[in-house]
Structure formats: C-alpha cells, structure tokens
Amino acid sequence: MTDIPTEDLDPEQRFAEKEQARRADVEALRSGRMTEAQLQRQNSFFPFPPDRMRINLDSARSLS
C-alpha cells in the first residue's frame, strides 16, 4: 500500500466521490443491472456470504 501525504487529500472531494459511488450503487440495484449479492461482492473489502449481508435502501435518497 502506498502512503498518500495528508496534504494531498481533499476531504470534500473524497466525500463527493463516495456519494457518487453510493448513488451509482443505488441506481444499479434499482435498474436491475446488479443484484444485492453482486453489489456486496463488488464493494466488500472482506467478503461476507450473501445470506449474512443485506443492503437496506430504505434510507436511500431519490436520484431525481
């Protein structure tokens, strides 16, 4: 792993990147391009069995 100097990190930019990724995940689920299991595998650092993980979209904001 490469160390990134902290002065090179922009917290606002990182927040925006994470928010964009979350919106893309929600859209992929809603459109049927990905299943919950596929999304979980894609985004997992430590893979969990699909029956042990559930994605809750109740608090997701509308994309429109």
N, C-alpha and C positions, 0 to 999 in steps of 0.2 A: 504494500500500500504506500502511496506517495503522500508525504506530508504537504499540505497546502498552507502557505503562510496566511495567518488570520487576516492580515490587511488586504488580502485578495478576495476575501469573502464578502458578499453583499447580502445581508440578511433579507432585505426586501426583495431582491432578485430571486433568492432561493425560495422564499415564501411563494412568490408568483409562479415559479417553476413547479413547486409541489401542488399548488392549487390547480394549475393547468393539467397536471398529471391526474389529479383526482377527478376533474371534470371529464377527462378522456376515459377514465375507468368507468365512470357512471354511464357515459354515453355508450361505451362498448357493451355494457350489461343490458342497458335498456333497448339497444338496437338488435341484440342477439348475436353480435359479432363474437362475443366471448361468453362462456359460462362462468358462474361463480368460481368453479374449480380451476378453470384456466386462468382467470384473473388472479386468484390466490397464488397459483404456482408462479405466475409471471412476477408478482410483486413480493414474493416471500424471500426473506433472507435465510430463514430456517423453514424449510418446507414442512407443513403440517398435513396430515391426512385430511382430505376434503370433508369427511364426516365430522371432523373436530373443529372446523372453521366455518363460520357463516358470515357473509357480508350483509350488513344491515343498511338498506338505502332509505330508511325512514327519515333520517336527518339530512339527506342529500338535498341541496338546493336545486331549484329549477335552472336549466341551462338557457332558458329563453328570457 
